[in-house]
Amino acid sequence: MEKKLFGTDGIRGKANTYPITPEIALMLGKSLGKYFKADREGVFRAVIGKDTRLSGYMLESALESGLVSMGMDVYSVGPLPTPAIARLIKSFNANCGIMITASHNPYEDNGLKIFGADGFKMPDSEELKIEDIMFSGDINSEHVGTNLLGKAHRIEDAKGRYVEFAKSTIKDSSLKGLKVILDCANGAAYSIAPWIFRELGAEVIKVGVDPDGFNINKNCGAMYPGNISNLIREHQADVGICFDGDADRVILLDSNGAVVNGDKILAMCAIYYKELGRLSNDTLVSTVMSNIGLRHAMVRHGIELITTQVGDRYVIEKMREGNFNLGGEQSGHIIFMDYVTTGDGIITALHVLKMMIEQQKPLAELANCMEEFPQKLVNIKVKEKIPIDKVPELAEEIKKCETELKENGRVLVRYSGTENLIRIMIEAKTYKIADSWTKKIAAIAENKLN
């Protein structure tokens, strides 16, 4: 059955436009209350967090009203990273958590990510059940007596709980002697991230920590890591750390200002974990978007690479299925399953810094464990997402590309799960070849899908 609201990462869209409206947020709150049978026979709680978008206030209020009307208590924690919400669900013994965020998207967008009591994103099957309740026409709350309504609480110590947890994942190792440039994207990590790195002893130069409701991800953070390259060189910093709007992913830069993406982070962490005997089943999980160079690096070190469709939720599902403890995406979602249930930019950065200190190596040397094939990625806006095999000209051009590249490259064409975009990615021996094929396929996509 096809979902009506939920995409690959919750419900997402333009704020105050369907489906990101207060009406839908209210319906979602009431539906979650009904789903968890919040009739006050037990303890029913929901944790709500958000990033720094202006529209977060609107959605938070509506969501809270829906939950409370069905008898659920609400613990609102304010602006905190998505992985912090996943962690706090367990801390508060809650039934679910809702993060109000559109991640790396501009401020005009927003979204609703749902996590279950175990801290993992709700699987497709449960999202379908929630949608069924929402559209059933039977989510009234008249059966909940006034004396059974839920209560709303603003939790003041939520930050502190997550700070201590994050530090504990590297056993409170000292980061003294490291100088870092921290770009928080004017997003959810703007307050908590500098606090964590400073408490562990690092010298922190912070940027992107002045959110105004409109500037989240705007020319900063993981979407624009190169913007701090000059700052790194100017301050002679050891590393640059760039989060996205909800800090569930991170992109790093070495002391020369060169970008270290998620593939390279995964490679260095997998190799290090295997050397320590800590890489479960000597296996790494990533997505089909990972560079061919990652697979080559894993083969050299005797590590199996398993790939999934795009989306950190699918990486996590495969990790849980195979009992693997390390996985992630090229975009910077890195999951250390020994500690967290979702991508966590802060914890990823902490583990890389700890690795640098323990191995006495700069980030550039660690990242050199993998050689990237030149890659070209373009996003084309489309009016509708017609199955690619139903567009003969596009399918034929893709096949031609695959035939020419063979084992010396690859082509990946897919639709975005959250936006009306088709993503075209080509890897080849040279950038010139990748660029040429990308332009050919993009031109056909532009013509046939609009």
N, C-alpha and C positions, 0 to 999 in steps of 0.2 A: 504494500500500500504506500502511495506517495504522500510525503508530508506536505502540509499546507503552509506552515509557518516556519518550522525549524529547518535550518540549513546545516552545513557541516560544522558550524560553530555557534549554535544557538539561533535565536531570532535576531535578524539584523536588517537595518535599512535607514532611510533618512528620518531623523527625529521629527516627531509631530506629523508624520505622514504614515499611513498604513504600511506595515504593521507596527511601527514603533510609535504608538500613540498611548495616551493615558488609559483609553478604553481597553486596549489589548492588555496593557499591564495589569489593569484591574481584573480582567477576565482570567489572566494567567495566575494571579494571586489567589483568586477564588478557586480555580481549578486545581492548583497545587494543594490548597487546603482540603478540598474534597478528595483528592487522590490519596492524601495521607490520613484521611478520615479524622480530621481535627475536630472531634466531637467532645474533647476534654475528658475522655475516659482515661487518657494517659497524658504524657507530656509531649506536646507538639511544638516544635520550634523551627524557625527559618532564620538564616543569617543573610543579611543584605549588605553588599558592598558596592562600590562604584568607582569610576575613574573621575576625571576632573571636568567632564563636559557639562556645559550649562544645562542641557536637557536631562541630566541625571537627577536633578531635584524633582522634576515633573514625574519621571518614571518611578523614582523611589517612593514618592508619596502615594501614587496610585497602586503600586504593587503592595505596599504596606497595608493600605486600606483593604485590599482584597483578601490578603492573608488573615488579618485581624478579624474581618467580618465572618470568617469561617472557623474561628476559634483557635487560630495559631498565634503563638507569641512570636514577635519579631525582634531580632537583635540587629540593629543597624550599626555598622562600624565605620561608615564614612569612606573617604578615598583610601583604598588599599589595593595592592596588586591582586590580580586574579588568583595566583597560587596561595596568597594569604587567606582568601576566603575559603578555598578548598581545605586548607589546614584548620581554620577556625570552626568549621562544621563539626569536626571531631572534638575540638576543645570545648565547645558548648553543648555537645551531645545533641545536635540538631538533626532534623529529618532531611533537611536540604539546605542548599545555599544558592543564592542568585547574585551574579555579578552583572552590574549594569555597565556595559562597555562595548565599544566597537573596535577595540584593540588598536590596530595601526591605522585605522581610517581617520579622515579629518573630522573636526568637531561637529559638522553638520549631521553626521551619522551617529547612531547609537545602537545598542543591542542588549540582549538578555541571555546570559549563559546560565544554565542550570546544572548544579552538582547534586548528587545523591548523598545519603548519609555516610557513605564510605569515602567521600571526598573526590570521587571520580565523576566526570561528566556523564550525564544520563545517556544511556545507550539509545539507539534509534527506536527500539521497541517501546521503551518507556516514554519517549517523546511523542510517539504516536498515540499512546494512551492519554497523555495530557491533552493533546489536540482533540481527541475524541470527546473528552469532557468539556473542553472549551466551546466546541461547536455543537454540543448535544442539546443546547437550549435549556439545560437543567443545572445551572450553577447558582441558583438563588440561595440566599443564606438565612431564609426565614426560620428554618428549623433550629438555628443557633440562638438560643435565648440570650437576652441581654447579660445575664450573669455568666454566660459561657463565652463571651467575646474574648479574643486574645488581647494581649498587652504589647505595646511597642516600647522597646528599651534602646537607648543610645549607649553603646558600650565604649567607655573611655580608655580601657586598658588593652584594647585589641591590638594596637601597634606593638606594645611591649611584649605581648605573648608571641607574636610572629618574629620579632627581633631575636628573642632568646632561642626560638626554634631554629631560625636560619643560622645563627652562630654555632649552634650545637651540631649542625651537619658536618662541620669541619673541625669538630671537637675544640671549638674556641681557639683554633690556631692563630698565632699572631701574624698580622700582615705588616708589622712594623718594618720600615725600610722601603716599602713600595709607595710610589706616587701614582695616583690614578686620576684620570679625567672622567667624571661621571656625568653622563647626559641622560637625564630622566624624562625627556620628551614632554616636559610640562604635563606629565600624566600621573598615574596612580602611585608611582614610586618616588615622587618629588620630595617627600618628607622622610620616608622610612629608609630609603636606600643610603643616603649620606650618613645617616645615624648608624647603620649597621657597619659600614666600612670603616668609619672613624672609630667606633668602639673596639674594632679589632686591630686598630693601630695604624691603618693606612693613612697617608696624607691625601686628602680629597680636595680636588678642585671641581666644583659642581657647576653645571649648566643645565638649562631646561628645568629649572625648579621654581618657576614663577607662573603657575597656571592662573589664567583669568577666565576660564570657561570656553575660550575660543582658540587658544594657541596650542592645544594638545596635538602632538605629531607635526606641527607646522615648522618645516625646515629644521627639524631636530630629531634626536633619538635614532632608533634602529632603522628608520626609513631613510635617514640622511647621515650615515656614520661618517662619511668623508668630511662633513662640516667641522669636525673637531680635530682633523689631521694637523692643521697648523698649530692649534692649541697644544697638542701633545708635544710637538717639536719645540715650541716656544718655552714650555715649562719643563722640558726634558723629562716627561712622565714615562713611566714604565709601561703603561697600558691605558687604553681608552675603553670605556664601558658604555654602550648605548642600549637603553631599553626602549620598548615600544610603549604605547599608551597605557596598557594594563600590566606591563612588566612580566608577561609570561614568556617573553623571548628576549634574547640579547644578541647583539653583534659586537665583536671586540675589535680593537685596533692595536697593533704592536707599537713599539717605541719609535718606529719610523713613520707612523701614521698609516700603515698599510692595513686594509680591512681583513679581518679573520672571520669568515662567515660560519654558519652552523655546521656545514660539512667538515670544515677543518677542526672545529671544536669537538665534534663527534669523533673524528679520527684520532686526535691526540688523547682524548679521554679514554677511548676504547683500548688503545695501545697501552696506556698507562695502567688501566684497570687489569688488563691481561697480565702485564708484568707482575702486578701485585697478587695475582690469583683471585681477583675480585670480579671478573667479567663473567656473568652467569652464562654457562654453556658456550663460552668463547664466541658469543654472538652479539651483533649490533643490529638494531632495527632502525630503518629510515624509510623514506618515501621514494617514489619513482622520480622525484625531482632532484634527487641527489646526483652530484657530478660523478661521471665515470671514474674520475680519479680517486674517489672514496672507495669504490669497490676494489680498484687495483691496490690501494694501500692496505686494505683489509686482507686481501689474498697474500700479500707479502708477509704479513704478521700472523697468518694462520687464524684469522677471524672470519667467521661466516657473516655475510651481510644479507639480511632479509628486508625486502622492500614492501611497502603497502601503498594504497592510494593516498593522495594528498590529504593532509589533515592530521593534526597531532592526536585527535581522538582515535584514529585508525592505527597509528603507531602504538598508542597505549593499549588498545585492544589486543594487538598482536603480542605486545610485551607481556600482558597478563596471561594470554593464552599459552605462551611458551615459557613462562617464568623467567623472562629476560629482564635485566636490570638497567640497561642503558639504551636509549633511543632518542630520536628527534628528527628535526627537519633542517634543511639548508637555510631556511628563514630565521633560524635561531631559537626555535622551540626545542629545548633539550630536557629530557626527562630522566632524572636520577631516581629510579623506582625504589631504591633502598630507603629514600627519604620522602619523596613527594608523589602525588597522584596526578600531576599535570606539569606542563612546561613551567619552569621557574627561572627567570632571568637572573635574579639576585643569587640564588643558590648555584647556578651554573658559573657565574662570575667568581664566586667565592672558591669553588673547587678548582677552577683554572688558576687562580692566584696562588692557592695552596700548592698546586702542582709546580708552578714556577719556583716557589721558595724551596720545596723539597728536592727538586731536581737541579736547583741552581742554574736554571736556563731561562733566557728571555723568551717572551711569547713568540717572537719571529722564528726562533730555533725550534720550538715545540711544533709550531704550525707547518714547518717545513717537512713534516712526516708525510704530507700528501701533495701531489702535483695535480692541479686542476686543469682539465681540458677547457679550452675557450668555449664560452657559453653565451648565447644570445637569447634573451627573453623579452617578448613584447606582449602587451595586453591590448586587445581590440574590443571596443564597445560594440555590443550587438543588440538588436531589437528583441530577438528571441533565441533560445538555446535549442536549435534544431540538432538532432543527433547527427554527429559527423558523418556516419555512414549513409545518411540520407541526403548528403550534399556531395554528389559524384565528383565534381571538379576538385573539391577540397580533399576528399579521400584519395583521389588519384595522385594529386601533387604530393601528399604525405607519403604515399607508397613509393613514388619516384625518389624522394629524399632518402627514405630508408634503404632502398636498393643501392644508391650511390655511396652512402656512408658506411654501410655494413658494420663491422666491428670497430671501426675507427670513429664512431660517433653515434648519435641517436637523435630521434625526434619525438617530442611529446606535445601533443595538442589536446587541450582539455578546457572545459568550461569552469569558471569560478563557481564555488559553492555558495558564495555570499553576495556576488555582484553580477550584473549582466555583462560579463566579460568572457572572451575566449582567450586563453593563455597559450602562446606558441613558444616553445623552448627548443633550441637546436644546440647540440654539442658536436664539435668536430675537431680535427687535428689543428686547424687554424681558425682564427676569428673571421677571416675573410670568407671562408666556406660557410661558417655558421651564419654570418650576417646575410650572405647572399640567399641562402635557403629560407631564412626567416622572412626576408622581404617578399620572396615569391609566395610563400604560404599566407602571409599576412594580407597581401593584396587580394588574393582570392577570398579569404575570410571576410574582408571588408566589403567586397563586392556582393558576395552571395548571402551574407547574414544581416544585411541592412537595407 
